[in-house]
């Protein structure tokens, strides 16, 4: 099983309030189903 | 996947949606589909690129499978479904005309299951527009990942 690279984990994402987060925060406390959507259409 | 939120939570996991449009469209998107899970935006698409998700005109619109999927849906559905397919196609085409509005129209998505230690228990990278994984496949992988973590749903609830 491969793993998310440290670099990928550090990429920035923003919540809808505009607060910045690192991607790795999403799986820090529990397994996560990460759904990347094409766009908000 | 959003219809599986309860099951995902029961397995001790979370569903997180990442889109590449702006906050404004993210809010509208969440309201439209009554999304009740964490939603993030990445207008830079850096996270998409870091995870090697595909991007390009050809895979987005150029594949005959993209058009075949649409025409099959149009042929097979009842009238209301046909209208829904056409509307969906139109809404997905608008970002092509207005770059950056609802997101990067050429960026494809994907689904990953990531464990707390960073291991990837499942990944599906869309190869063409409309290429989504089967929900049952994702849920099976999630259930399997719990096994790999060494705890069960019942233990998680204690």
N, CA and C atoms of all chains as a GROMACS GRO file, in nm:
protein
  597
    1UNK      N    1   0.084  -0.119   0.000
    1UNK     CA    2   0.000   0.000   0.000
    1UNK      C    3   0.089   0.125   0.000
    2UNK      N    4   0.067   0.210  -0.098
    2UNK     CA    5   0.149   0.332  -0.102
    2UNK      C    6   0.090   0.438  -0.009
    3UNK      N    7   0.162   0.546   0.004
    3UNK     CA    8   0.121   0.650   0.099
    3UNK      C    9   0.126   0.786   0.032
    4UNK      N   10   0.055   0.878   0.091
    4UNK     CA   11   0.058   1.016   0.042
    4UNK      C   12   0.195   1.074   0.076
    5UNK      N   13   0.258   1.137  -0.019
    5UNK     CA   14   0.389   1.195   0.007
    5UNK      C   15   0.376   1.311   0.106
    6UNK      N   16   0.485   1.338   0.175
    6UNK     CA   17   0.485   1.448   0.271
    6UNK      C   18   0.453   1.580   0.200
    7UNK      N   19   0.505   1.591   0.079
    7UNK     CA   20   0.480   1.714   0.002
    7UNK      C   21   0.332   1.730  -0.029
    8UNK      N   22   0.270   1.621  -0.072
    8UNK     CA   23   0.127   1.627  -0.102
    8UNK      C   24   0.046   1.658   0.024
    9UNK      N   25   0.086   1.600   0.135
    9UNK     CA   26   0.015   1.624   0.261
    9UNK      C   27   0.021   1.769   0.305
   10UNK      N   28   0.124   1.838   0.262
   10UNK     CA   29   0.141   1.978   0.303
   10UNK      C   30   0.073   2.078   0.209
   11UNK      N   31   0.015   2.028   0.101
   11UNK     CA   32  -0.050   2.124   0.009
   11UNK      C   33  -0.168   2.191   0.078
   12UNK      N   34  -0.192   2.313   0.038
   12UNK     CA   35  -0.292   2.396   0.106
   12UNK      C   36  -0.430   2.379   0.044
   13UNK      N   37  -0.529   2.371   0.132
   13UNK     CA   38  -0.668   2.376   0.091
   13UNK      C   39  -0.736   2.476   0.182
   14UNK      N   40  -0.854   2.521   0.144
   14UNK     CA   41  -0.924   2.623   0.221
   14UNK      C   42  -1.066   2.577   0.249
   15UNK      N   43  -1.111   2.602   0.375
   15UNK     CA   44  -1.251   2.569   0.403
   15UNK      C   45  -1.339   2.682   0.348
   16UNK      N   46  -1.469   2.663   0.354
   16UNK     CA   47  -1.557   2.760   0.288
   16UNK      C   48  -1.562   2.893   0.362
   17UNK      N   49  -1.502   2.896   0.481
   17UNK     CA   50  -1.490   3.024   0.552
   17UNK      C   51  -1.360   3.096   0.512
   18UNK      N   52  -1.280   3.029   0.430
   18UNK     CA   53  -1.156   3.091   0.383
   18UNK      C   54  -1.035   3.060   0.467
   19UNK      N   55  -1.050   2.975   0.566
   19UNK     CA   56  -0.936   2.940   0.650
   19UNK      C   57  -0.847   2.838   0.580
   20UNK      N   58  -0.718   2.858   0.593
   20UNK     CA   59  -0.621   2.771   0.525
   20UNK      C   60  -0.595   2.645   0.608
   21UNK      N   61  -0.581   2.533   0.540
   21UNK     CA   62  -0.550   2.406   0.605
   21UNK      C   63  -0.450   2.331   0.520
   22UNK      N   64  -0.383   2.236   0.583
   22UNK     CA   65  -0.301   2.142   0.506
   22UNK      C   66  -0.386   2.020   0.476
   23UNK      N   67  -0.365   1.965   0.358
   23UNK     CA   68  -0.445   1.850   0.316
   23UNK      C   69  -0.441   1.736   0.418
   24UNK      N   70  -0.324   1.716   0.480
   24UNK     CA   71  -0.308   1.603   0.572
   24UNK      C   72  -0.396   1.614   0.696
   25UNK      N   73  -0.446   1.735   0.724
   25UNK     CA   74  -0.535   1.752   0.838
   25UNK      C   75  -0.662   1.670   0.820
   26UNK      N   76  -0.699   1.644   0.696
   26UNK     CA   77  -0.826   1.575   0.672
   26UNK      C   78  -0.821   1.430   0.716
   27UNK      N   79  -0.703   1.371   0.722
   27UNK     CA   80  -0.695   1.230   0.766
   27UNK      C   81  -0.619   1.216   0.898
   28UNK      N   82  -0.595   1.326   0.966
   28UNK     CA   83  -0.513   1.323   1.087
   28UNK      C   84  -0.576   1.241   1.199
   29UNK      N   85  -0.709   1.245   1.212
   29UNK     CA   86  -0.770   1.182   1.329
   29UNK      C   87  -0.857   1.062   1.294
   30UNK      N   88  -0.887   1.041   1.166
   30UNK     CA   89  -0.966   0.924   1.126
   30UNK      C   90  -0.942   0.899   0.978
   31UNK      N   91  -0.971   0.776   0.936
   31UNK     CA   92  -0.962   0.751   0.791
   31UNK      C   93  -1.056   0.846   0.718
   32UNK      N   94  -1.018   0.882   0.598
   32UNK     CA   95  -1.102   0.977   0.524
   32UNK      C   96  -1.125   0.927   0.382
   33UNK      N   97  -1.248   0.944   0.338
   33UNK     CA   98  -1.280   0.925   0.197
   33UNK      C   99  -1.270   1.064   0.135
   34UNK      N  100  -1.165   1.084   0.058
   34UNK     CA  101  -1.138   1.214  -0.002
   34UNK      C  102  -1.194   1.215  -0.144
   35UNK      N  103  -1.296   1.295  -0.164
   35UNK     CA  104  -1.357   1.302  -0.298
   35UNK      C  105  -1.318   1.433  -0.363
   36UNK      N  106  -1.235   1.425  -0.465
   36UNK     CA  107  -1.196   1.543  -0.541
   36UNK      C  108  -1.294   1.555  -0.657
   37UNK      N  109  -1.368   1.665  -0.657
   37UNK     CA  110  -1.467   1.683  -0.764
   37UNK      C  111  -1.407   1.765  -0.877
   38UNK      N  112  -1.463   1.747  -0.998
   38UNK     CA  113  -1.412   1.818  -1.116
   38UNK      C  114  -1.426   1.968  -1.097
   39UNK      N  115  -1.544   2.010  -1.063
   39UNK     CA  116  -1.570   2.149  -1.033
   39UNK      C  117  -1.707   2.156  -0.968
   40UNK      N  118  -1.741   2.273  -0.916
   40UNK     CA  119  -1.869   2.287  -0.849
   40UNK      C  120  -1.978   2.314  -0.950
   41UNK      N  121  -2.010   2.217  -1.031
   41UNK     CA  122  -2.112   2.236  -1.133
   41UNK      C  123  -2.233   2.151  -1.107
   42UNK      N  124  -2.132   0.944  -0.328
   42UNK     CA  125  -2.076   0.907  -0.198
   42UNK      C  126  -2.151   0.974  -0.083
   43UNK      N  127  -2.211   1.091  -0.112
   43UNK     CA  128  -2.274   1.164  -0.002
   43UNK      C  129  -2.390   1.087   0.059
   44UNK      N  130  -2.447   0.992  -0.019
   44UNK     CA  131  -2.556   0.912   0.036
   44UNK      C  132  -2.504   0.805   0.132
   45UNK      N  133  -2.374   0.789   0.137
   45UNK     CA  134  -2.314   0.688   0.222
   45UNK      C  135  -2.252   0.748   0.348
   46UNK      N  136  -2.281   0.873   0.375
   46UNK     CA  137  -2.217   0.942   0.487
   46UNK      C  138  -2.239   0.868   0.619
   47UNK      N  139  -2.362   0.822   0.642
   47UNK     CA  140  -2.392   0.753   0.768
   47UNK      C  141  -2.308   0.628   0.783
   48UNK      N  142  -2.296   0.552   0.673
   48UNK     CA  143  -2.216   0.429   0.679
   48UNK      C  144  -2.068   0.461   0.697
   49UNK      N  145  -2.025   0.568   0.631
   49UNK     CA  146  -1.884   0.609   0.645
   49UNK      C  147  -1.856   0.646   0.790
   50UNK      N  148  -1.946   0.721   0.850
   50UNK     CA  149  -1.929   0.758   0.990
   50UNK      C  150  -1.933   0.636   1.081
   51UNK      N  151  -2.021   0.542   1.049
   51UNK     CA  152  -2.031   0.420   1.130
   51UNK      C  153  -1.901   0.341   1.126
   52UNK      N  154  -1.826   0.358   1.020
   52UNK     CA  155  -1.697   0.289   1.009
   52UNK      C  156  -1.584   0.373   1.070
   53UNK      N  157  -1.621   0.483   1.135
   53UNK     CA  158  -1.521   0.565   1.202
   53UNK      C  159  -1.442   0.654   1.108
   54UNK      N  160  -1.496   0.678   0.991
   54UNK     CA  161  -1.426   0.760   0.891
   54UNK      C  162  -1.506   0.887   0.862
   55UNK      N  163  -1.452   0.968   0.777
   55UNK     CA  164  -1.520   1.091   0.737
   55UNK      C  165  -1.515   1.103   0.585
   56UNK      N  166  -1.619   1.165   0.531
   56UNK     CA  167  -1.620   1.199   0.389
   56UNK      C  168  -1.581   1.345   0.376
   57UNK      N  169  -1.479   1.374   0.300
   57UNK     CA  170  -1.434   1.511   0.278
   57UNK      C  171  -1.436   1.538   0.128
   58UNK      N  172  -1.497   1.649   0.091
   58UNK     CA  173  -1.506   1.687  -0.050
   58UNK      C  174  -1.411   1.804  -0.075
   59UNK      N  175  -1.333   1.793  -0.182
   59UNK     CA  176  -1.244   1.901  -0.222
   59UNK      C  177  -1.281   1.940  -0.366
   60UNK      N  178  -1.304   2.069  -0.386
   60UNK     CA  179  -1.333   2.118  -0.520
   60UNK      C  180  -1.234   2.225  -0.557
   61UNK      N  181  -1.232   2.259  -0.685
   61UNK     CA  182  -1.131   2.357  -0.727
   61UNK      C  183  -1.188   2.491  -0.768
   62UNK      N  184  -1.315   2.515  -0.732
   62UNK     CA  185  -1.374   2.645  -0.759
   62UNK      C  186  -1.351   2.742  -0.645
   63UNK      N  187  -1.432   2.846  -0.641
   63UNK     CA  188  -1.418   2.945  -0.536
   63UNK      C  189  -1.510   2.914  -0.420
   64UNK      N  190  -1.490   2.983  -0.306
   64UNK     CA  191  -1.574   2.964  -0.189
   64UNK      C  192  -1.721   2.987  -0.220
   65UNK      N  193  -1.746   3.088  -0.303
   65UNK     CA  194  -1.885   3.122  -0.336
   65UNK      C  195  -1.956   3.003  -0.400
   66UNK      N  196  -1.888   2.942  -0.496
   66UNK     CA  197  -1.950   2.828  -0.564
   66UNK      C  198  -1.952   2.705  -0.474
   67UNK      N  199  -1.855   2.698  -0.384
   67UNK     CA  200  -1.854   2.586  -0.290
   67UNK      C  201  -1.977   2.590  -0.200
   68UNK      N  202  -2.009   2.709  -0.154
   68UNK     CA  203  -2.129   2.724  -0.068
   68UNK      C  204  -2.255   2.685  -0.145
   69UNK      N  205  -2.265   2.734  -0.268
   69UNK     CA  206  -2.383   2.703  -0.349
   69UNK      C  207  -2.391   2.553  -0.376
   70UNK      N  208  -2.277   2.494  -0.404
   70UNK     CA  209  -2.269   2.350  -0.428
   70UNK      C  210  -2.318   2.273  -0.305
   71UNK      N  211  -2.270   2.314  -0.188
   71UNK     CA  212  -2.308   2.246  -0.064
   71UNK      C  213  -2.457   2.260  -0.038
   72UNK      N  214  -2.509   2.378  -0.066
   72UNK     CA  215  -2.653   2.400  -0.047
   72UNK      C  216  -2.735   2.318  -0.146
   73UNK      N  217  -2.690   2.317  -0.271
   73UNK     CA  218  -2.763   2.247  -0.377
   73UNK      C  219  -2.782   2.099  -0.347
   74UNK      N  220  -2.674   2.038  -0.302
   74UNK     CA  221  -2.680   1.893  -0.282
   74UNK      C  222  -2.697   1.857  -0.135
   75UNK      N  223  -2.720   1.960  -0.052
   75UNK     CA  224  -2.739   1.942   0.092
   75UNK      C  225  -2.626   1.861   0.152
   76UNK      N  226  -2.506   1.906   0.121
   76UNK     CA  227  -2.386   1.838   0.169
   76UNK      C  228  -2.366   1.868   0.316
   77UNK      N  229  -2.345   1.763   0.394
   77UNK     CA  230  -2.331   1.780   0.537
   77UNK      C  231  -2.199   1.719   0.586
   78UNK      N  232  -2.097   1.736   0.505
   78UNK     CA  233  -1.964   1.687   0.541
   78UNK      C  234  -1.864   1.797   0.509
   79UNK      N  235  -1.741   1.787   0.561
   79UNK     CA  236  -1.643   1.894   0.536
   79UNK      C  237  -1.620   1.916   0.387
   80UNK      N  238  -1.616   2.044   0.352
   80UNK     CA  239  -1.597   2.084   0.213
   80UNK      C  240  -1.483   2.185   0.206
   81UNK      N  241  -1.391   2.161   0.117
   81UNK     CA  242  -1.275   2.250   0.101
   81UNK      C  243  -1.264   2.290  -0.046
   82UNK      N  244  -1.189   2.398  -0.067
   82UNK     CA  245  -1.160   2.439  -0.204
   82UNK      C  246  -1.010   2.446  -0.224
   83UNK      N  247  -0.971   2.423  -0.345
   83UNK     CA  248  -0.831   2.435  -0.384
   83UNK      C  249  -0.826   2.496  -0.524
   84UNK      N  250  -0.843   2.628  -0.530
   84UNK     CA  251  -0.844   2.694  -0.663
   84UNK      C  252  -0.713   2.678  -0.738
   85UNK      N  253  -0.606   2.649  -0.666
   85UNK     CA  254  -0.476   2.633  -0.732
   85UNK      C  255  -0.460   2.496  -0.795
   86UNK      N  256  -0.544   2.401  -0.753
   86UNK     CA  257  -0.534   2.260  -0.796
   86UNK      C  258  -0.403   2.195  -0.754
   87UNK      N  259  -0.332   2.256  -0.660
   87UNK     CA  260  -0.204   2.199  -0.616
   87UNK      C  261  -0.223   2.060  -0.554
   88UNK      N  262  -0.331   2.043  -0.478
   88UNK     CA  263  -0.352   1.913  -0.416
   88UNK      C  264  -0.386   1.807  -0.522
   89UNK      N  265  -0.459   1.846  -0.624
   89UNK     CA  266  -0.491   1.755  -0.734
   89UNK      C  267  -0.362   1.709  -0.802
   90UNK      N  268  -0.275   1.807  -0.828
   90UNK     CA  269  -0.150   1.775  -0.896
   90UNK      C  270  -0.060   1.690  -0.807
   91UNK      N  271  -0.056   1.723  -0.677
   91UNK     CA  272   0.030   1.648  -0.585
   91UNK      C  273  -0.014   1.502  -0.576
   92UNK      N  274  -0.141   1.476  -0.598
   92UNK     CA  275  -0.193   1.339  -0.592
   92UNK      C  276  -0.203   1.276  -0.731
   93UNK      N  277  -0.149   1.348  -0.830
   93UNK     CA  278  -0.140   1.296  -0.968
   93UNK      C  279  -0.276   1.274  -1.033
   94UNK      N  280  -0.375   1.353  -0.993
   94UNK     CA  281  -0.505   1.345  -1.061
   94UNK      C  282  -0.491   1.407  -1.200
   95UNK      N  283  -0.561   1.350  -1.293
   95UNK     CA  284  -0.542   1.388  -1.434
   95UNK      C  285  -0.604   1.523  -1.467
   96UNK      N  286  -0.543   1.588  -1.564
   96UNK     CA  287  -0.595   1.714  -1.614
   96UNK      C  288  -0.567   1.722  -1.763
   97UNK      N  289  -0.660   1.779  -1.838
   97UNK     CA  290  -0.636   1.797  -1.980
   97UNK      C  291  -0.765   1.804  -2.058
   98UNK      N  292  -0.757   1.860  -2.176
   98UNK     CA  293  -0.876   1.874  -2.260
   98UNK      C  294  -0.920   1.738  -2.314
   99UNK      N  295  -0.823   1.664  -2.363
   99UNK     CA  296  -0.857   1.535  -2.426
   99UNK      C  297  -0.928   1.440  -2.330
  100UNK      N  298  -0.873   1.417  -2.210
  100UNK     CA  299  -0.944   1.326  -2.120
  100UNK      C  300  -1.077   1.382  -2.072
  101UNK      N  301  -1.090   1.514  -2.071
  101UNK     CA  302  -1.214   1.574  -2.019
  101UNK      C  303  -1.326   1.567  -2.122
  102UNK      N  304  -1.295   1.605  -2.244
  102UNK     CA  305  -1.401   1.610  -2.346
  102UNK      C  306  -1.371   1.526  -2.469
  103UNK      N  307  -1.245   1.491  -2.488
  103UNK     CA  308  -1.206   1.433  -2.614
  103UNK      C  309  -1.228   1.285  -2.629
  104UNK      N  310  -1.257   1.217  -2.519
  104UNK     CA  311  -1.274   1.073  -2.528
  104UNK      C  312  -1.411   1.038  -2.583
  105UNK      N  313  -1.415   0.942  -2.672
  105UNK     CA  314  -1.544   0.897  -2.726
  105UNK      C  315  -1.629   0.837  -2.616
  106UNK      N  316  -1.565   0.788  -2.509
  106UNK     CA  317  -1.641   0.728  -2.399
  106UNK      C  318  -1.723   0.834  -2.325
  107UNK      N  319  -1.666   0.958  -2.318
  107UNK     CA  320  -1.740   1.067  -2.254
  107UNK      C  321  -1.873   1.088  -2.324
  108UNK      N  322  -1.865   1.098  -2.458
  108UNK     CA  323  -1.986   1.122  -2.536
  108UNK      C  324  -2.075   1.000  -2.539
  109UNK      N  325  -2.015   0.883  -2.541
  109UNK     CA  326  -2.095   0.760  -2.539
  109UNK      C  327  -2.173   0.750  -2.410
  110UNK      N  328  -2.109   0.788  -2.297
  110UNK     CA  329  -2.178   0.785  -2.168
  110UNK      C  330  -2.298   0.879  -2.170
  111UNK      N  331  -2.278   0.996  -2.228
  111UNK     CA  332  -2.387   1.094  -2.230
  111UNK      C  333  -2.501   1.047  -2.319
  112UNK      N  334  -2.469   0.999  -2.440
  112UNK     CA  335  -2.574   0.957  -2.531
  112UNK      C  336  -2.647   0.832  -2.480
  113UNK      N  337  -2.573   0.745  -2.410
  113UNK     CA  338  -2.638   0.627  -2.353
  113UNK      C  339  -2.740   0.671  -2.247
  114UNK      N  340  -2.698   0.769  -2.166
  114UNK     CA  341  -2.789   0.819  -2.062
  114UNK      C  342  -2.911   0.884  -2.126
  115UNK      N  343  -2.888   0.956  -2.237
  115UNK     CA  344  -3.000   1.022  -2.304
  115UNK      C  345  -3.095   0.921  -2.366
  116UNK      N  346  -3.039   0.816  -2.427
  116UNK     CA  347  -3.122   0.716  -2.496
  116UNK      C  348  -3.199   0.632  -2.397
  117UNK      N  349  -3.133   0.599  -2.286
  117UNK     CA  350  -3.192   0.502  -2.194
  117UNK      C  351  -3.292   0.560  -2.096
  118UNK      N  352  -3.288   0.692  -2.075
  118UNK     CA  353  -3.367   0.748  -1.968
  118UNK      C  354  -3.506   0.789  -2.009
  119UNK      N  355  -3.586   0.814  -1.908
  119UNK     CA  356  -3.716   0.872  -1.934
  119UNK      C  357  -3.697   1.020  -1.962
  120UNK      N  358  -3.803   1.085  -2.000
  120UNK     CA  359  -3.790   1.224  -2.045
  120UNK      C  360  -3.726   1.313  -1.937
  121UNK      N  361  -3.772   1.299  -1.811
  121UNK     CA  362  -3.720   1.383  -1.704
  121UNK      C  363  -3.569   1.362  -1.688
  122UNK      N  364  -3.528   1.235  -1.706
  122UNK     CA  365  -3.386   1.203  -1.690
  122UNK      C  366  -3.306   1.267  -1.804
  123UNK      N  367  -3.366   1.264  -1.924
  123UNK     CA  368  -3.296   1.325  -2.037
  123UNK      C  369  -3.272   1.474  -2.012
  124UNK      N  370  -3.375   1.539  -1.960
  124UNK     CA  371  -3.362   1.682  -1.930
  124UNK      C  372  -3.252   1.702  -1.826
  125UNK      N  373  -3.249   1.616  -1.726
  125UNK     CA  374  -3.148   1.629  -1.622
  125UNK      C  375  -3.008   1.611  -1.679
  126UNK      N  376  -2.993   1.516  -1.771
  126UNK     CA  377  -2.862   1.492  -1.832
  126UNK      C  378  -2.818   1.614  -1.912
  127UNK      N  379  -2.912   1.668  -1.990
  127UNK     CA  380  -2.878   1.786  -2.071
  127UNK      C  381  -2.843   1.904  -1.982
  128UNK      N  382  -2.921   1.925  -1.875
  128UNK     CA  383  -2.892   2.036  -1.784
  128UNK      C  384  -2.756   2.018  -1.716
  129UNK      N  385  -2.729   1.894  -1.678
  129UNK     CA  386  -2.602   1.867  -1.611
  129UNK      C  387  -2.486   1.894  -1.707
  130UNK      N  388  -2.505   1.849  -1.831
  130UNK     CA  389  -2.399   1.872  -1.931
  130UNK      C  390  -2.377   2.021  -1.950
  131UNK      N  391  -2.487   2.097  -1.955
  131UNK     CA  392  -2.476   2.241  -1.975
  131UNK      C  393  -2.403   2.307  -1.857
  132UNK      N  394  -2.443   2.268  -1.736
  132UNK     CA  395  -2.381   2.327  -1.618
  132UNK      C  396  -2.232   2.294  -1.611
  133UNK      N  397  -2.197   2.174  -1.657
  133UNK     CA  398  -2.058   2.137  -1.654
  133UNK      C  399  -1.979   2.205  -1.765
  134UNK      N  400  -2.048   2.254  -1.867
  134UNK     CA  401  -1.980   2.319  -1.978
  134UNK      C  402  -1.956   2.466  -1.951
  135UNK      N  403  -2.038   2.525  -1.866
  135UNK     CA  404  -2.027   2.668  -1.839
  135UNK      C  405  -1.887   2.709  -1.794
  136UNK      N  406  -1.821   2.633  -1.703
  136UNK     CA  407  -1.688   2.675  -1.661
  136UNK      C  408  -1.588   2.683  -1.775
  137UNK      N  409  -1.613   2.611  -1.883
  137UNK     CA  410  -1.524   2.621  -1.998
  137UNK      C  411  -1.533   2.761  -2.056
  138UNK      N  412  -1.653   2.817  -2.053
  138UNK     CA  413  -1.675   2.950  -2.109
  138UNK      C  414  -1.632   3.060  -2.013
  139UNK      N  415  -1.636   3.031  -1.884
  139UNK     CA  416  -1.599   3.131  -1.784
  139UNK      C  417  -1.486   3.072  -1.699
  140UNK      N  418  -1.362   3.081  -1.744
  140UNK     CA  419  -1.251   3.017  -1.674
  140UNK      C  420  -1.241   3.061  -1.528
  141UNK      N  421  -1.224   2.963  -1.441
  141UNK     CA  422  -1.204   2.992  -1.300
  141UNK      C  423  -1.330   3.017  -1.221
  142UNK      N  424  -1.445   3.020  -1.286
  142UNK     CA  425  -1.569   3.053  -1.215
  142UNK      C  426  -1.607   2.942  -1.118
  143UNK      N  427  -1.646   2.829  -1.172
  143UNK     CA  428  -1.684   2.719  -1.084
  143UNK      C  429  -1.568   2.622  -1.063
  144UNK      N  430  -1.460   2.645  -1.128
  144UNK     CA  431  -1.346   2.557  -1.113
  144UNK      C  432  -1.273   2.539  -1.244
  145UNK      N  433  -1.173   2.455  -1.241
  145UNK     CA  434  -1.094   2.428  -1.361
  145UNK      C  435  -1.165   2.318  -1.440
  146UNK      N  436  -1.223   2.355  -1.553
  146UNK     CA  437  -1.305   2.261  -1.630
  146UNK      C  438  -1.223   2.143  -1.683
  147UNK      N  439  -1.093   2.159  -1.694
  147UNK     CA  440  -1.010   2.053  -1.751
  147UNK      C  441  -0.951   1.962  -1.645
  148UNK      N  442  -0.976   1.996  -1.518
  148UNK     CA  443  -0.921   1.916  -1.410
  148UNK      C  444  -1.018   1.802  -1.376
  149UNK      N  445  -0.971   1.681  -1.384
  149UNK     CA  446  -1.053   1.568  -1.346
  149UNK      C  447  -1.038   1.540  -1.196
  150UNK      N  448  -1.130   1.465  -1.143
  150UNK     CA  449  -1.130   1.437  -1.000
  150UNK      C  450  -1.083   1.298  -0.967
  151UNK      N  451  -1.122   1.254  -0.851
  151UNK     CA  452  -1.084   1.120  -0.805
  151UNK      C  453  -1.130   1.099  -0.663
  152UNK      N  454  -1.116   0.976  -0.620
  152UNK     CA  455  -1.153   0.940  -0.483
  152UNK      C  456  -1.039   0.860  -0.421
  153UNK      N  457  -1.001   0.899  -0.301
  153UNK     CA  458  -0.897   0.827  -0.229
  153UNK      C  459  -0.947   0.798  -0.088
  154UNK      N  460  -0.904   0.686  -0.034
  154UNK     CA  461  -0.922   0.660   0.108
  154UNK      C  462  -0.783   0.668   0.169
  155UNK      N  463  -0.767   0.762   0.261
  155UNK     CA  464  -0.637   0.781   0.326
  155UNK      C  465  -0.651   0.750   0.474
  156UNK      N  466  -0.561   0.669   0.525
  156UNK     CA  467  -0.563   0.630   0.665
  156UNK      C  468  -0.485   0.734   0.747
  157UNK      N  469  -0.507   0.736   0.879
  157UNK     CA  470  -0.441   0.838   0.961
  157UNK      C  471  -0.288   0.838   0.954
  158UNK      N  472  -0.231   0.727   0.914
  158UNK     CA  473  -0.084   0.726   0.901
  158UNK      C  474  -0.040   0.766   0.760
  159UNK      N  475  -0.134   0.808   0.679
  159UNK     CA  476  -0.100   0.857   0.546
  159UNK      C  477  -0.103   0.753   0.437
  160UNK      N  478  -0.124   0.627   0.474
  160UNK     CA  479  -0.132   0.522   0.371
  160UNK      C  480  -0.261   0.537   0.291
  161UNK      N  481  -0.249   0.503   0.163
  161UNK     CA  482  -0.365   0.513   0.074
  161UNK      C  483  -0.427   0.374   0.059
  162UNK      N  484  -0.546   0.358   0.116
  162UNK     CA  485  -0.613   0.228   0.113
  162UNK      C  486  -0.688   0.206  -0.017
  163UNK      N  487  -0.717   0.314  -0.087
  163UNK     CA  488  -0.794   0.303  -0.212
  163UNK      C  489  -0.770   0.430  -0.292
  164UNK      N  490  -0.762   0.413  -0.421
  164UNK     CA  491  -0.757   0.533  -0.507
  164UNK      C  492  -0.822   0.505  -0.641
  165UNK      N  493  -0.894   0.605  -0.685
  165UNK     CA  494  -0.954   0.602  -0.818
  165UNK      C  495  -0.930   0.739  -0.880
  166UNK      N  496  -0.853   0.742  -0.986
  166UNK     CA  497  -0.831   0.866  -1.059
  166UNK      C  498  -0.920   0.864  -1.182
  167UNK      N  499  -1.007   0.962  -1.193
  167UNK     CA  500  -1.092   0.969  -1.312
  167UNK      C  501  -1.006   0.981  -1.436
  168UNK      N  502  -1.037   0.901  -1.536
  168UNK     CA  503  -0.959   0.905  -1.660
  168UNK      C  504  -1.030   0.986  -1.768
  169UNK      N  505  -1.163   0.999  -1.755
  169UNK     CA  506  -1.242   1.084  -1.843
  169UNK      C  507  -1.352   1.148  -1.760
  170UNK      N  508  -1.414   1.248  -1.816
  170UNK     CA  509  -1.527   1.311  -1.748
  170UNK      C  510  -1.637   1.207  -1.725
  171UNK      N  511  -1.691   1.205  -1.606
  171UNK     CA  512  -1.798   1.110  -1.576
  171UNK      C  513  -1.749   0.975  -1.529
  172UNK      N  514  -1.618   0.962  -1.513
  172UNK     CA  515  -1.559   0.836  -1.467
  172UNK      C  516  -1.554   0.837  -1.315
  173UNK      N  517  -1.655   0.777  -1.254
  173UNK     CA  518  -1.663   0.774  -1.108
  173UNK      C  519  -1.652   0.630  -1.060
  174UNK      N  520  -1.594   0.610  -0.942
  174UNK     CA  521  -1.586   0.473  -0.891
  174UNK      C  522  -1.722   0.426  -0.841
  175UNK      N  523  -1.740   0.295  -0.839
  175UNK     CA  524  -1.863   0.241  -0.782
  175UNK      C  525  -1.861   0.266  -0.631
  176UNK      N  526  -1.972   0.312  -0.579
  176UNK     CA  527  -1.981   0.339  -0.436
  176UNK      C  528  -1.954   0.212  -0.355
  177UNK      N  529  -2.005   0.099  -0.404
  177UNK     CA  530  -1.986  -0.026  -0.333
  177UNK      C  531  -1.838  -0.062  -0.323
  178UNK      N  532  -1.765  -0.028  -0.428
  178UNK     CA  533  -1.621  -0.056  -0.431
  178UNK      C  534  -1.548   0.029  -0.326
  179UNK      N  535  -1.586   0.154  -0.318
  179UNK     CA  536  -1.523   0.245  -0.221
  179UNK      C  537  -1.556   0.200  -0.079
  180UNK      N  538  -1.684   0.164  -0.056
  180UNK     CA  539  -1.725   0.124   0.078
  180UNK      C  540  -1.657  -0.006   0.120
  181UNK      N  541  -1.639  -0.095   0.026
  181UNK     CA  542  -1.570  -0.221   0.056
  181UNK      C  543  -1.425  -0.194   0.093
  182UNK      N  544  -1.363  -0.102   0.022
  182UNK     CA  545  -1.224  -0.068   0.051
  182UNK      C  546  -1.214  -0.002   0.188
  183UNK      N  547  -1.313   0.081   0.220
  183UNK     CA  548  -1.312   0.147   0.350
  183UNK      C  549  -1.326   0.044   0.462
  184UNK      N  550  -1.420  -0.049   0.445
  184UNK     CA  551  -1.438  -0.154   0.545
  184UNK      C  552  -1.310  -0.235   0.559
  185UNK      N  553  -1.246  -0.262   0.447
  185UNK     CA  554  -1.120  -0.336   0.451
  185UNK      C  555  -1.009  -0.258   0.519
  186UNK      N  556  -1.011  -0.127   0.502
  186UNK     CA  557  -0.906  -0.046   0.564
  186UNK      C  558  -0.918  -0.047   0.715
  187UNK      N  559  -1.042  -0.060   0.765
  187UNK     CA  560  -1.060  -0.069   0.910
  187UNK      C  561  -0.991  -0.195   0.962
  188UNK      N  562  -1.003  -0.301   0.884
  188UNK     CA  563  -0.938  -0.425   0.924
  188UNK      C  564  -0.788  -0.405   0.932
  189UNK      N  565  -0.737  -0.334   0.832
  189UNK     CA  566  -0.593  -0.312   0.829
  189UNK      C  567  -0.546  -0.225   0.944
  190UNK      N  568  -0.634  -0.137   0.993
  190UNK     CA  569  -0.598  -0.052   1.106
  190UNK      C  570  -0.600  -0.131   1.236
  191UNK      N  571  -0.670  -0.245   1.234
  191UNK     CA  572  -0.669  -0.330   1.352
  191UNK      C  573  -0.777  -0.299   1.453
  192UNK      N  574  -0.880  -0.226   1.414
  192UNK     CA  575  -0.991  -0.208   1.504
  192UNK      C  576  -1.121  -0.220   1.427
  193UNK      N  577  -1.226  -0.247   1.501
  193UNK     CA  578  -1.355  -0.267   1.436
  193UNK      C  579  -1.446  -0.151   1.464
  194UNK      N  580  -1.557  -0.147   1.395
  194UNK     CA  581  -1.655  -0.041   1.416
  194UNK      C  582  -1.703  -0.042   1.561
  195UNK      N  583  -1.727  -0.160   1.615
  195UNK     CA  584  -1.775  -0.170   1.752
  195UNK      C  585  -1.672  -0.114   1.851
  196UNK      N  586  -1.545  -0.145   1.828
  196UNK     CA  587  -1.440  -0.095   1.916
  196UNK      C  588  -1.432   0.057   1.906
  197UNK      N  589  -1.455   0.106   1.785
  197UNK     CA  590  -1.447   0.251   1.764
  197UNK      C  591  -1.554   0.324   1.843
  198UNK      N  592  -1.671   0.258   1.858
  198UNK     CA  593  -1.782   0.324   1.924
  198UNK      C  594  -1.769   0.323   2.075
  199UNK      N  595  -1.681   0.239   2.130
  199UNK     CA  596  -1.666   0.230   2.276
  199UNK      C  597  -1.595   0.352   2.331
   0.00000   0.00000   0.00000
